[in-house]
Amino acid sequence: MSERVRDVLTGPTTLDYFVGRLNSGWKVVAVEWEREAASVAGEPAGAVGDEVPYGFKISGDCLHLEENAGEVQVLLLILEEIVRDRAFSQIADELNRKGMRTRNGSNWTSAAVFDLLPRLIEAGPRLMKRSDWREQRPRAGRTSPSAG
């Protein structure tokens, strides 16, 4: 059985610190570094490229991404409505009617739906292979998934 400890360092780390730990029977298993990130073109530091793609969430172990079931349902509904040639405002209304909210908890708007298009294009092929999409996908001439 082994023990683990995580030290939060508040000042400069010295060689004596590491030697003391090693002499106490500890061995180094990980090193974590941190620095202030520079902002890019007026954006706050850390805001560029670090957002989790829509449809995913950070896993419980914080080491990878896993599917976010609620967001996948939003993407599937948007995809379904686009196939039906619905306007973004109609899609937003349908999402709101079904009680679905944006990541920040607000109601959907046509602009918010539009902003998801790049993600939908990226995720579309994977979404269309899902069994729940194949079972409910709109067919020509149908007005609802249960029709026909």
Secondary structure as UniProt FT lines:
FT   HELIX           15..23
FT   TURN            24..25
FT   TURN            41..42
FT   TURN            45..46
FT   TURN            54..55
FT   STRAND          56..58
FT   TURN            60..61
FT   STRAND          65..67
FT   HELIX           69..83
FT   TURN            84..85
FT   HELIX           88..97
FT   TURN            98..99
FT   TURN            103..104
FT   HELIX           110..115
FT   HELIX           117..128
FT   HELIX           131..136
FT   TURN            140..141
FT   TURN            145..146
//
